[in-house]
Amino acid sequence: MINSFKNYLVEEEKTVYFTFGRMNPPTIGHENLMKKLSDKAGSNPYRVYLSQSQDKAKNPISYKDKVKFVRKMFPRYARAVMLTPKIKTFLDAASALYGEGYKNIVMVVGADRVNEMELRLKQYNGVKARHGFYNFARITVESAGERDPDGDGVEGASATKQRQYAKANDFIKFGQGVPKNVSNADAKALFNAVRAGMGLKETRDFTNHIKLEKVSTVREKYIQGDLFEVGDRVKILTDGTMATVKHLGSNYVIIEQNNKMKRVWLEAVKKIKKIEAFSAVDLVKKRIDQEKQTDAKRHDAMLDKARMQDTKNVNKATK
């Protein structure tokens, strides 16, 4: 009997695509993964399975809450996100799909997991084990791209970074890793779910404090008016000579030295203390005045001593 066109369609539907990941928390990287999964599946069915591991370090959100967040964040793929407590590994997922009658299976993962997943799936094909049994006619593992959204390395650790931002209570950066369609309220709920799973207090104040990086300490002081003023005496750091500030520019000052004007950068000069600003003559005068004061005190002390001695002599003569 010749198969009808309908029978060919049924046979074609025996291929299913799926992915398995932590998604803790879900990020824009996972959105790209599900888009690749959907595009590769085409008219074939596809499924998204989530791990059930939970710990404070890498898996702060519980399984059921994670499924809820993923479905809400990615509504286009919500129906494909499975809530099946019995499926805890990708091998469990493969056994479940085989039990549904699928003959061919295609797993979609990050590029760095392709070889490992293909080896493990084929290793247990036709073998009854703890996860159950499957015996597919064809097993294929395809790459969703170079970045692995669940990875812990530098190249693809978007979920890792999100956990770090939540731990640092940095909602600004955390929000940049959430899809644009997610409302602010849902992003805050996800942020607090991650913090709660880490054993941290929920955040109530999400005020955006924008801090600009300082160009330099000198520049900051200059902008605030705490560095130079017109008339200040400054030292030129290249040769140690003195000059006077005549004009304040945007990031420079104009100084006068030996009746000549010169423009210099802020870092090229240093404001000197008033005691350093005295000229050589001023210093000599000050030293003379100090010596006079010292001599006057010494003179007065000598007079007092002489008077005391005279008084003793007079008293002695009188006796």
Legacy VTK file of the C-alpha trace (Angstrom):
# vtk DataFile Version 3.0
C-alpha trace
ASCII
DATASET POLYDATA
POINTS 319 float
0.000 0.000 0.000
1.307 3.384 -0.998
1.578 5.884 1.882
-0.735 8.836 1.540
0.473 12.449 1.674
-0.978 12.629 5.187
1.174 9.701 6.291
4.283 11.479 4.984
3.387 14.531 7.111
2.992 12.382 10.218
6.358 10.751 9.530
7.944 14.198 9.131
6.562 15.292 12.503
8.492 12.498 14.175
11.510 14.813 14.404
11.605 17.057 17.463
14.032 19.847 18.432
14.873 20.706 22.028
17.279 22.477 24.337
18.163 22.051 27.987
19.678 24.771 30.174
19.957 26.353 33.605
18.688 29.821 32.669
19.312 31.015 36.188
18.455 33.781 35.694
17.014 34.021 32.142
18.746 36.681 30.021
18.833 38.167 26.539
21.311 35.388 25.706
18.633 32.787 26.379
16.233 34.708 24.163
18.719 34.308 21.300
19.042 30.591 22.095
15.285 30.044 21.871
15.071 32.050 18.669
17.746 29.832 17.107
15.889 26.756 18.344
12.622 27.966 16.822
14.253 28.927 13.512
16.048 25.595 13.191
12.911 23.615 14.043
10.904 25.315 11.317
7.615 23.411 11.057
8.827 20.738 13.481
7.869 20.873 17.174
10.434 22.126 19.683
10.739 22.028 23.472
12.616 23.993 26.125
13.591 22.110 29.292
15.075 23.768 32.379
17.323 22.233 34.999
16.029 21.860 38.548
19.310 22.471 40.396
19.099 25.114 43.106
21.887 26.648 45.176
22.965 30.131 46.292
25.965 30.371 43.977
24.872 29.390 40.450
21.171 28.510 40.690
19.446 30.951 43.058
15.939 30.768 41.508
13.740 27.737 42.189
12.627 25.535 39.302
8.951 26.556 39.319
9.750 30.277 39.647
12.295 29.971 36.848
9.724 28.422 34.494
7.312 31.217 35.400
9.899 33.936 34.669
11.022 32.339 31.384
7.449 32.033 30.095
6.695 35.631 31.055
9.926 37.073 29.648
9.712 35.158 26.356
5.983 34.947 25.545
6.647 33.954 21.943
8.184 30.669 23.140
6.116 30.239 26.322
4.185 27.174 25.116
7.436 25.344 24.395
8.794 25.878 27.938
8.048 22.661 29.808
7.110 22.316 33.481
7.909 18.650 34.092
9.385 17.944 37.566
10.307 14.378 36.534
12.716 15.625 33.830
15.904 16.687 35.601
18.565 16.098 32.915
18.830 16.278 29.135
18.909 12.466 29.068
15.593 12.421 30.930
14.250 14.792 28.269
15.450 12.516 25.468
13.730 9.495 27.060
10.490 11.460 27.499
10.516 12.587 23.865
11.144 9.056 22.665
8.182 7.932 24.770
6.024 10.453 22.908
6.788 8.655 19.651
9.499 10.817 18.099
11.961 8.953 15.871
14.573 11.677 15.338
15.935 14.168 17.830
17.867 17.430 17.377
19.379 19.202 20.379
20.379 22.886 20.082
23.056 24.206 22.494
25.973 26.637 22.677
28.926 25.825 20.421
31.172 24.711 23.292
28.643 22.045 24.388
27.913 20.467 21.005
30.516 17.674 21.119
29.791 16.738 24.721
26.004 16.575 24.249
26.251 14.563 21.016
28.655 12.075 22.615
26.436 11.552 25.678
23.177 11.243 23.726
24.609 8.696 21.304
26.340 6.827 24.123
22.995 5.918 25.708
21.015 5.420 22.489
19.443 1.959 22.735
20.717 1.527 26.306
18.375 1.242 29.266
19.736 3.277 32.181
18.668 5.310 35.191
17.192 8.031 32.985
15.037 5.536 31.092
15.303 4.313 27.527
15.394 5.782 24.011
16.406 4.438 20.647
16.290 7.179 18.018
16.914 6.591 14.336
18.919 9.805 14.153
20.508 11.981 16.859
21.860 15.410 15.937
23.268 18.242 18.058
23.483 21.691 16.471
25.113 24.910 17.592
23.100 27.938 18.625
26.177 30.164 18.319
29.534 30.768 19.964
28.118 32.271 23.159
26.760 29.903 25.756
24.272 31.896 27.876
24.643 29.384 30.713
28.435 29.221 30.587
30.745 30.227 33.434
33.610 31.437 31.254
34.383 34.946 30.081
33.022 34.378 26.548
29.406 33.632 27.335
28.604 34.087 30.982
25.643 36.426 30.654
23.757 34.580 33.414
26.887 34.657 35.565
27.171 38.400 35.097
23.502 38.862 35.980
24.064 37.024 39.256
27.082 39.203 39.956
25.074 42.381 39.309
22.293 41.142 41.591
24.822 40.341 44.308
26.343 43.817 43.952
22.810 45.312 44.083
23.398 46.957 40.694
19.955 47.016 39.071
21.118 49.373 36.286
23.518 46.813 34.791
21.195 43.924 35.605
18.426 45.584 33.592
20.684 45.730 30.535
20.742 41.926 30.447
16.945 41.626 30.374
14.977 41.708 27.077
13.477 45.094 26.163
9.921 43.765 26.180
10.164 42.934 29.907
8.445 45.550 32.088
10.357 47.382 34.793
8.218 45.709 37.465
9.006 42.213 36.112
12.723 43.039 35.863
12.703 44.151 39.515
10.872 40.972 40.524
13.503 38.862 38.740
16.298 40.918 40.323
14.889 40.348 43.820
14.250 36.661 43.125
17.955 36.232 42.341
18.956 38.168 45.476
16.549 36.194 47.664
17.902 32.912 46.281
21.399 34.091 47.198
20.277 34.761 50.758
20.385 38.559 50.288
17.796 41.139 51.241
15.341 42.261 48.596
15.920 45.720 47.174
13.216 48.326 47.689
14.955 51.451 46.439
15.708 51.242 42.716
16.674 54.917 42.329
19.061 55.309 39.426
22.187 57.008 40.700
24.296 57.977 37.718
27.963 58.480 38.547
30.347 59.848 35.965
33.883 58.617 36.065
36.400 61.169 37.201
38.789 62.346 34.528
41.440 63.080 37.168
41.630 64.363 40.726
43.322 67.563 39.534
40.635 68.169 36.909
37.833 67.560 39.424
39.314 70.015 41.922
39.784 72.586 39.158
36.149 72.300 38.029
34.996 72.737 41.624
37.124 75.873 41.987
39.382 74.361 44.646
42.646 74.394 42.704
43.728 77.790 41.359
42.656 81.417 41.531
43.896 84.408 39.577
46.876 85.842 41.446
48.006 82.543 42.950
51.699 81.834 43.035
52.555 78.511 41.411
55.622 76.361 40.913
56.433 75.068 37.404
57.144 71.396 37.993
59.581 70.973 35.100
62.167 73.440 36.404
60.949 74.426 39.894
60.671 78.159 39.099
57.854 80.401 40.334
55.094 82.139 38.355
51.760 83.907 38.886
48.364 82.747 37.601
46.827 85.369 35.307
43.946 83.513 33.619
41.925 80.310 34.190
41.100 78.301 31.045
38.973 75.199 30.520
41.752 72.731 31.325
44.773 75.044 31.436
46.014 78.235 33.088
47.937 81.219 31.752
50.850 82.188 33.989
53.190 85.174 34.085
56.910 84.718 34.597
59.524 87.408 34.075
56.900 89.629 32.419
56.092 86.893 29.891
52.763 85.059 29.512
52.665 81.304 29.052
49.866 78.728 28.794
50.378 75.466 30.689
48.264 72.378 31.502
46.823 72.008 34.977
49.159 69.128 35.824
52.245 71.178 34.822
52.047 73.584 37.765
51.436 73.286 41.483
49.989 75.885 43.802
52.554 76.779 46.441
51.835 77.641 50.022
52.062 81.245 51.118
55.240 80.580 53.011
56.821 79.385 49.767
55.614 82.435 47.881
57.878 84.881 49.711
60.702 86.281 47.622
64.296 85.992 48.752
64.169 89.539 50.168
60.992 88.756 52.092
62.628 85.706 53.606
65.696 87.703 54.687
63.508 90.393 56.270
61.500 87.773 58.108
64.675 86.110 59.389
66.033 89.480 60.599
62.784 90.246 62.398
62.898 86.837 64.062
66.512 87.416 65.132
65.596 90.880 66.491
62.788 89.388 68.508
65.142 86.711 69.804
67.808 89.339 70.663
65.227 91.539 72.393
64.080 88.628 74.540
67.679 87.757 75.335
68.414 91.403 76.203
65.399 91.641 78.498
66.395 88.420 80.196
69.916 89.746 80.797
68.533 92.983 82.274
66.234 91.059 84.590
69.147 88.950 85.735
71.319 92.024 86.335
68.563 93.728 88.333
68.101 90.655 90.474
71.862 90.550 91.110
71.960 94.266 92.011
69.101 93.797 94.422
70.932 90.938 96.120
74.127 93.079 96.365
72.249 96.040 97.891
70.536 93.816 100.423
73.837 92.246 101.314
75.566 95.663 101.758
72.708 96.902 103.903
73.048 93.982 106.228
LINES 1 320
319 0 1 2 3 4 5 6 7 8 9 10 11 12 13 14 15 16 17 18 19 20 21 22 23 24 25 26 27 28 29 30 31 32 33 34 35 36 37 38 39 40 41 42 43 44 45 46 47 48 49 50 51 52 53 54 55 56 57 58 59 60 61 62 63 64 65 66 67 68 69 70 71 72 73 74 75 76 77 78 79 80 81 82 83 84 85 86 87 88 89 90 91 92 93 94 95 96 97 98 99 100 101 102 103 104 105 106 107 108 109 110 111 112 113 114 115 116 117 118 119 120 121 122 123 124 125 126 127 128 129 130 131 132 133 134 135 136 137 138 139 140 141 142 143 144 145 146 147 148 149 150 151 152 153 154 155 156 157 158 159 160 161 162 163 164 165 166 167 168 169 170 171 172 173 174 175 176 177 178 179 180 181 182 183 184 185 186 187 188 189 190 191 192 193 194 195 196 197 198 199 200 201 202 203 204 205 206 207 208 209 210 211 212 213 214 215 216 217 218 219 220 221 222 223 224 225 226 227 228 229 230 231 232 233 234 235 236 237 238 239 240 241 242 243 244 245 246 247 248 249 250 251 252 253 254 255 256 257 258 259 260 261 262 263 264 265 266 267 268 269 270 271 272 273 274 275 276 277 278 279 280 281 282 283 284 285 286 287 288 289 290 291 292 293 294 295 296 297 298 299 300 301 302 303 304 305 306 307 308 309 310 311 312 313 314 315 316 317 318
